[in-house]
Amino acid sequence: MNRKPRILVVGSFVMDLITSTRVFPGPGETVLGETFTTAPGGKGANQAVQAARLGADVTMVGKVGRDAFGQALTGSMQGAGVHTEHVALDERAPSSIGNITLERFPDGSSRNRIIVVPGANMTITPEDIAFLEKEIASFDMVMLQFEIPMDIDVRVARLAQRAGVPVMVNPAPAAPIPEALMACATYLSPNEHEAAAITGIPIRVEGGVNLQDVQAVADALRSRGARNLLVTLGENGAAIAGEGGVTHVPSVPDVAVADPTAAGDSFVAAFCTGVCAGLDPRQAIDFARNTAAITVSRMGAQPSLPTLDEVIAAMQAHAEPGFDFAKLDCLR
């Protein structure tokens, strides 16, 4: 590709309110936390920012409240170079917030608990996306998630399919997937927990990722219309299953996890950016795993998302042999 890939993200904005603690409180219990900060987030917004920082030409469609959080959320988009002319303002609903608690352990690791209040994300209307009937064919990829009304996802996916534009469906948080949406999915990208919730098939990872389980999940989803499964497996890496079988790529070794909040968003956005730039799926996973490894080593959602130069520098040490770096030139 001789130009920057054009990616459309239709999804959520969430202002993350992040508290860290050494001890997570039980019912009725109060504990003293260690730190508090705010950071722009939301699955859709995170994916848009990550793709833009990697060099894609990104347009974001979504909705925020007419409040301070809404201004900060759209400002973060604009700072990353994302086009926000189709981000709408809701006059009554507040911007969405995510209440994130990080529990820190003595070994330096952490785990998170998240409560999201959807707010304006759930007030997107068909009128807000009507412009896509004429413009969607100009994009190289459409990215969708499940933090906005499902009927909006379905409408956008159908428009993309009719225009021949690939669709990435990130089914997070896990929810029943309408057949109409499944049939439009070029890629379906759950994590292992979401994959099990959607299909009822767990992916076993003890002693190594069970690729037969991955294939069984892919077969179940393909029977409903989805063409390719891209499943993230946390510390066990990721796998893709399509017509060519199953390919597993391990995670980057020896990563110190500071905050895993936006790991999946970072990975999916990098994969889509890599595919649009011309990488084959395995190399796109390699690009994505290195991107996500940087993300989890930093605090916050959008503040943790790396740039193309940072990812390329990391890949000098961790990329698989034969990685085609020349494919990334169109992102510069």
C-alpha positions in Angstrom: 0.0 0.0 0.0 1.4 3.4 -1.0 -0.8 5.4 1.3 -1.8 5.3 4.9 -4.5 2.8 5.5 -7.9 4.3 6.4 -9.6 2.7 9.4 -13.1 3.5 10.7 -13.8 2.9 14.4 -17.4 3.0 15.6 -17.5 2.6 19.3 -17.2 3.9 22.9 -15.6 6.7 24.8 -15.0 6.1 28.5 -13.2 8.3 31.1 -11.3 5.9 33.3 -11.1 6.7 37.0 -8.2 4.6 38.2 -7.5 3.7 41.8 -4.6 1.4 42.9 -4.5 -0.5 46.2 -2.6 -3.2 47.9 -5.7 -4.7 49.4 -9.0 -4.9 47.6 -11.9 -4.2 50.0 -14.4 -6.9 50.9 -18.1 -6.2 51.3 -18.7 -3.4 53.8 -14.9 -2.8 54.1 -12.9 0.4 53.6 -9.2 0.4 52.8 -6.7 3.1 52.0 -5.6 3.2 48.4 -2.3 4.3 47.0 -2.9 6.4 43.9 -5.7 7.9 41.9 -5.7 9.2 38.3 -8.0 9.8 35.4 -7.2 8.7 31.8 -9.2 8.7 28.6 -10.4 5.3 27.6 -13.3 3.2 26.2 -12.7 0.2 23.9 -13.6 2.1 20.7 -11.6 5.2 21.6 -8.6 3.1 22.7 -8.5 1.2 19.5 -8.8 4.4 17.4 -5.9 6.1 19.3 -3.7 3.0 19.0 -4.3 2.7 15.3 -3.6 6.4 14.8 -0.4 6.2 16.9 0.8 3.4 14.7 0.3 5.6 11.6 -3.2 4.7 10.3 -5.6 7.4 9.1 -8.4 6.9 11.6 -11.9 8.2 11.8 -13.9 7.8 15.1 -17.7 7.6 15.3 -19.3 7.7 18.8 -21.0 9.9 21.3 -20.0 11.8 24.5 -21.9 14.0 26.9 -21.7 17.8 26.9 -19.5 17.8 29.9 -15.8 18.1 31.0 -15.2 14.4 30.5 -16.6 14.6 27.0 -14.3 17.5 26.1 -11.3 15.6 27.5 -12.2 12.4 25.6 -12.5 14.1 22.2 -9.4 16.2 23.0 -7.4 13.0 23.5 -8.6 11.7 20.1 -7.6 14.9 18.4 -4.2 14.9 20.1 -3.5 11.4 18.6 -4.6 12.7 15.1 -7.9 10.9 15.0 -10.7 12.5 12.9 -13.5 13.4 15.3 -16.0 15.3 13.1 -18.4 12.5 13.5 -18.3 12.3 17.3 -21.7 13.5 18.5 -22.7 15.3 21.7 -25.6 14.1 23.8 -27.4 17.0 25.5 -28.8 14.9 28.4 -26.7 11.7 29.0 -23.3 12.1 30.7 -20.1 10.9 29.2 -19.3 7.3 30.1 -17.0 6.5 33.0 -15.0 3.4 33.9 -14.3 2.8 37.6 -11.0 0.8 37.6 -9.4 -0.7 40.7 -5.9 -2.0 40.3 -4.9 -4.5 43.0 -1.1 -4.5 43.3 0.9 -7.5 44.6 4.3 -7.7 46.3 5.9 -9.2 43.2 5.0 -6.1 41.2 2.2 -7.7 39.2 -1.4 -6.5 39.3 -4.9 -7.3 38.3 -7.9 -5.1 37.7 -11.6 -4.9 38.3 -13.7 -2.6 36.1 -17.2 -1.1 36.3 -18.3 0.8 33.3 -21.3 3.2 33.4 -22.3 3.5 29.7 -23.8 7.0 29.6 -23.8 8.7 26.2 -22.3 5.6 24.5 -25.7 4.0 24.5 -27.5 6.9 22.9 -25.9 6.6 19.4 -28.7 6.7 16.8 -29.0 5.6 13.2 -29.0 9.2 12.3 -25.6 9.6 13.8 -24.2 7.0 11.4 -26.3 7.9 8.3 -23.3 9.5 6.6 -21.6 6.1 6.3 -24.1 5.0 3.6 -22.1 7.2 1.2 -18.6 7.2 2.9 -18.0 3.7 4.3 -16.5 2.4 1.0 -13.6 4.8 1.4 -12.2 2.8 4.4 -9.9 -0.2 4.4 -11.2 -1.7 7.7 -14.1 -1.1 10.1 -13.6 -1.9 13.8 -16.6 -2.6 16.1 -17.0 -3.5 19.8 -19.8 -4.1 22.2 -19.9 -0.9 24.4 -22.5 0.8 22.1 -26.0 -0.3 21.0 -25.9 -3.6 19.2 -28.2 -2.4 16.5 -25.7 0.3 15.6 -22.9 -2.4 15.2 -25.2 -4.4 13.0 -26.1 -1.4 10.8 -22.5 -0.4 10.3 -21.3 -4.0 9.7 -24.0 -4.5 7.0 -23.0 -1.3 5.3 -19.3 -2.4 5.3 -20.1 -5.8 4.0 -22.2 -4.4 1.1 -19.3 -2.1 0.3 -16.7 -4.9 0.4 -14.9 -3.4 3.5 -13.4 -5.9 6.0 -15.1 -5.9 9.4 -13.3 -6.5 12.7 -15.8 -7.4 15.5 -14.2 -7.3 19.0 -17.0 -8.9 21.1 -16.1 -7.2 24.4 -17.6 -7.1 26.8 -19.0 -10.5 26.1 -22.6 -10.5 24.9 -24.8 -12.6 22.6 -23.9 -11.9 19.0 -26.7 -11.4 16.5 -26.5 -13.7 13.5 -26.7 -10.6 11.3 -23.5 -9.3 12.9 -21.7 -12.6 12.9 -22.4 -13.0 9.2 -20.6 -9.7 8.5 -17.5 -10.4 10.6 -14.3 -10.8 8.6 -12.5 -11.2 11.9 -14.0 -12.0 15.3 -11.5 -11.2 18.1 -12.6 -12.4 21.6 -10.2 -13.2 24.4 -10.3 -16.8 25.7 -13.0 -16.0 28.3 -15.2 -14.2 25.7 -14.7 -17.1 23.3 -15.9 -19.6 25.9 -18.9 -17.4 26.8 -19.9 -17.1 23.1 -19.4 -20.8 22.1 -19.4 -22.7 25.4 -16.0 -24.2 24.4 -13.1 -23.5 26.8 -9.6 -23.1 25.4 -7.2 -25.1 27.5 -3.8 -23.6 28.1 -2.2 -25.9 30.7 1.0 -27.2 29.3 0.6 -25.1 26.2 -2.3 -23.7 24.1 -4.6 -26.5 22.9 -4.9 -25.7 19.2 -7.7 -28.3 18.8 -9.8 -26.2 21.2 -9.0 -23.1 19.2 -10.1 -24.9 16.0 -13.3 -26.1 17.7 -14.1 -22.5 18.7 -13.4 -21.3 15.2 -15.6 -24.0 13.7 -18.5 -23.0 15.9 -18.2 -19.4 14.9 -17.7 -20.1 11.3 -20.9 -22.2 11.3 -22.6 -18.9 12.2 -20.9 -16.9 9.5 -17.7 -15.5 11.0 -14.7 -16.1 8.7 -11.6 -15.8 10.9 -11.1 -16.2 14.6 -8.5 -14.1 16.3 -8.3 -15.1 20.0 -6.1 -13.4 22.6 -4.8 -15.7 25.3 -3.2 -13.3 27.8 0.3 -14.5 28.8 -0.2 -17.4 26.4 -0.1 -15.2 23.3 -2.7 -15.3 20.6 -4.0 -17.6 17.9 -5.7 -17.1 14.5 -7.9 -19.7 12.8 -9.3 -19.4 9.3 -9.3 -21.4 6.1 -5.5 -22.0 6.4 -5.9 -23.7 9.8 -4.7 -22.5 13.2 -1.6 -20.4 13.9 -0.4 -19.7 17.4 2.0 -16.9 18.3 3.4 -16.8 21.9 3.4 -13.6 23.9 6.5 -11.4 24.2 8.7 -12.9 27.0 9.6 -11.2 30.2 7.1 -8.3 30.2 6.6 -6.5 33.5 2.9 -5.9 33.6 2.0 -2.5 35.2 -1.6 -2.2 34.0 -3.4 -4.6 31.7 -6.4 -2.3 31.1 -6.0 -1.6 27.4 -4.1 -4.7 26.3 -6.8 -6.2 24.2 -7.6 -2.9 22.5 -4.0 -2.3 21.7 -3.6 -5.8 20.3 -6.7 -5.7 18.1 -5.9 -2.2 16.8 -2.4 -3.1 15.9 -3.5 -6.3 14.2 -6.0 -4.3 12.0 -3.3 -1.7 11.2 -0.8 -4.4 10.3 -3.3 -6.2 8.0 -4.3 -3.0 6.3 -0.6 -2.2 5.8 -0.2 -5.5 4.0 1.2 -7.8 6.6 0.0 -11.5 6.5 -2.0 -12.5 9.6 0.9 -14.2 11.4 3.1 -11.1 11.0 0.2 -8.9 12.0 -0.1 -10.9 15.2 3.6 -10.4 15.7 3.2 -6.7 15.3 0.2 -6.7 17.6 1.8 -8.7 20.4 4.8 -6.3 20.5 2.4 -3.4 20.6 0.4 -4.8 23.4 3.5 -5.8 25.4 4.5 -2.1 25.6 0.9 -1.1 26.5 0.7 -3.4 29.6 4.1 -2.2 30.8 2.6 1.3 31.4 -0.2 2.8 33.5 -3.5 3.9 32.1 -5.5 3.1 28.9 -4.7 5.7 26.2 -1.6 7.1 27.9 0.0 3.6 27.6 -0.6 3.1 23.9 2.7 3.2 22.0 3.8 4.8 18.7 5.0 3.1 15.6 8.6 4.0 16.3 8.4 2.5 19.8 6.9 -0.7 18.5 9.5 -1.1 15.7 12.3 -0.5 18.2 10.9 -3.2 20.5 10.5 -5.6 17.5 14.2 -5.4 16.7 14.6 -7.7 19.7 11.4 -9.7 19.7 10.0 -9.9 16.1 9.9 -13.4 14.6 12.6 -14.1 11.9 11.7 -12.8 8.5 9.3 -10.0 9.6 8.7 -7.7 6.7 9.4 -4.3 8.1 9.1 -2.7 4.7 5.3 -3.3 4.8 5.2 -0.7 7.6 6.6 2.1 5.5 3.1 3.2 4.5 2.4 4.0 8.1 5.1 6.7 8.4 
